[in-house]
Amino acid sequence: MSGHSKWSTIKHKKAALDAKRGKAWSKLARAVTMAARLAGGNPNDNPTLRLAIDKAKGDNMPKDTIEKAIKKGTGELEGGSYEEVLYEGYGHSGVAIMCLAMTDNRNRTSAEIKKLFERAGGNLGASNCVAFQFQTKGVILVAGDKAGEDQIMEIALEAGAEDVDSSELVHEVLTGPDDFETVKLAIEAAGIEVQSAELSRVSENKITLDLNAARKVMRLVDALEDHEDADAVYTNSDIPDDVIEQLAKE
């Protein structure tokens, strides 16, 4: 399972600060626009758009802002011409890192992402240098105090989940892309609050990090996530719960 997914359980303060700076809504709006551009503006026929809209609503984005983002994607409104770019490279301890960005200026974004890798002691690699290690999966997180391990495992596996990894901090449910929504709805139907749910890129070949290595890797991940064009960052790091708890106190 993804240690980086678990890391997200302690990033609420950072998310709040991003929202205040306007970054969160800007990124969410771009995700809605891109999803609408790629597969149409009807969320009933476009699962990627539906997920982007759910995320936007979860961050309290106004309905009219979401609708404008959809119309930009379908061409009903004029807007910036964005393209999706995947950056791949390595961080500390050889951790594989991928950064998915949406940009209206590929050259500018590429130069800036490269600098972020280098400043953190990593290096930006060529296309597919690490992408082959990752598969698209549904990742559903439920806080550890919202459900018992046996309960969440029974519900998730019966609904079609591939695996469940539980700890005191969080239950992490892994699904195939096609079963993602079914499993999410089954968990919610049982009255269990879902902390986050997204289609992510997950690697089976994990690198377990100690506290020092985790600090360095997360410094790069945070810098990439803070970049205005970054949409998502994926790693093959596995950060143990005790290390996460120590990082949360810093």
Residue pairs with C-beta under 8 A, 6 or more apart in sequence:
1 163
1 165
1 172
1 174
1 202
1 206
1 238
2 139
2 172
2 200
2 202
2 203
2 234
2 235
2 238
3 206
3 208
3 209
3 235
3 237
3 238
3 239
3 240
3 244
4 221
4 233
4 234
4 235
4 237
4 239
5 139
5 141
5 172
5 200
6 141
6 167
6 169
6 170
6 172
6 239
6 241
6 244
7 218
7 221
7 239
7 244
7 247
8 141
8 196
9 141
9 143
9 169
9 170
9 195
9 244
10 244
10 247
10 248
14 222
15 24
18 24
18 226
19 25
19 59
23 226
23 228
24 59
25 56
25 59
25 61
25 65
26 228
27 228
27 230
27 231
28 52
28 55
28 56
28 59
28 61
29 56
29 61
29 65
29 66
29 68
29 69
30 69
30 82
30 102
30 231
31 52
31 55
31 56
31 102
31 231
32 49
32 52
32 53
32 56
32 66
32 69
32 70
32 73
33 69
33 70
33 72
33 73
33 79
33 82
34 52
34 73
34 82
34 84
34 102
35 46
35 48
35 49
35 51
35 52
35 73
36 46
36 49
36 69
36 70
36 71
36 72
36 73
36 74
37 73
37 74
37 75
37 82
38 48
38 73
39 45
39 46
39 48
39 49
40 46
40 49
40 74
41 49
41 70
41 71
41 73
41 74
41 76
42 49
43 49
43 50
43 53
44 50
47 181
48 199
49 70
51 197
51 198
51 199
53 66
53 70
54 197
55 198
56 65
56 66
56 69
57 66
68 77
71 77
72 78
72 79
72 80
73 79
80 104
81 104
82 102
82 103
82 104
83 102
83 103
83 104
83 106
84 100
84 101
84 102
84 231
85 100
85 101
85 102
85 103
85 106
85 109
85 110
86 98
86 99
86 100
86 101
86 127
86 131
87 98
87 99
87 100
87 101
87 110
87 113
87 124
88 96
88 97
88 98
88 99
88 124
88 125
88 126
88 127
88 128
88 129
88 130
88 131
89 97
89 117
89 122
89 123
89 124
89 125
89 129
89 130
90 96
90 97
90 122
90 123
90 125
90 130
91 97
91 117
91 120
91 121
91 122
91 216
91 217
91 220
91 221
91 235
92 120
92 121
92 122
92 213
92 216
92 217
92 220
93 207
93 209
93 213
93 216
93 217
93 237
94 207
95 207
95 209
95 213
95 217
95 235
95 236
95 237
96 130
96 133
96 134
96 203
96 207
96 235
96 236
97 117
97 122
97 130
97 217
97 220
97 221
97 224
97 233
97 234
97 235
98 130
98 131
98 134
98 201
98 233
98 234
98 235
99 113
99 224
99 227
99 230
99 232
99 233
99 234
100 230
100 231
100 232
100 233
100 234
101 109
101 113
101 227
101 229
101 230
101 231
102 229
102 231
103 109
103 229
109 227
109 229
112 227
112 229
113 124
113 224
113 227
113 230
114 124
116 220
116 223
116 224
116 227
117 123
117 124
117 220
118 124
119 223
120 216
120 219
120 220
120 223
121 216
121 220
122 220
130 236
133 203
133 204
133 205
133 236
134 201
134 202
134 203
134 234
134 236
135 201
135 202
135 203
135 204
136 177
136 199
136 200
136 201
136 202
137 162
137 174
137 175
137 176
137 177
137 199
137 200
137 201
137 202
138 173
138 174
138 175
138 176
138 177
138 179
138 180
138 181
138 183
138 184
138 197
138 198
138 199
138 200
139 172
139 173
139 174
139 175
139 196
139 197
139 198
139 199
139 200
139 202
140 156
140 161
140 172
140 173
140 175
140 180
140 183
140 184
140 187
140 194
140 196
140 197
141 170
141 171
141 172
141 173
141 194
141 195
141 196
141 197
142 152
142 170
142 171
142 173
142 187
142 192
142 193
142 194
142 195
143 169
143 170
143 171
143 193
143 195
144 166
144 167
144 168
144 169
144 170
144 171
146 171
146 192
146 193
146 195
147 171
147 192
149 164
149 166
149 171
151 190
151 192
152 164
152 166
152 171
152 173
152 187
152 192
153 164
153 166
155 186
155 187
155 190
155 192
156 164
156 173
156 175
156 183
156 186
156 187
157 164
158 186
159 179
159 182
159 183
159 185
159 186
159 187
160 175
160 176
160 179
160 182
160 183
161 173
161 174
161 175
161 179
161 183
162 174
162 175
162 176
162 179
163 173
163 174
164 171
164 172
164 173
164 174
165 171
165 172
165 174
166 172
167 241
168 241
169 241
169 244
169 245
170 195
173 183
173 187
174 202
175 183
177 199
180 197
180 199
184 194
184 197
187 194
188 194
200 232
200 234
201 232
201 234
202 234
203 234
203 236
205 236
206 236
206 237
206 238
207 236
207 237
207 238
208 237
208 238
208 239
208 240
209 217
209 237
209 238
209 239
209 240
209 243
210 243
211 243
211 246
211 247
214 237
214 239
214 243
214 244
214 247
215 247
215 250
217 235
217 237
218 239
218 247
221 233
221 235
224 230
224 233
225 233
239 247
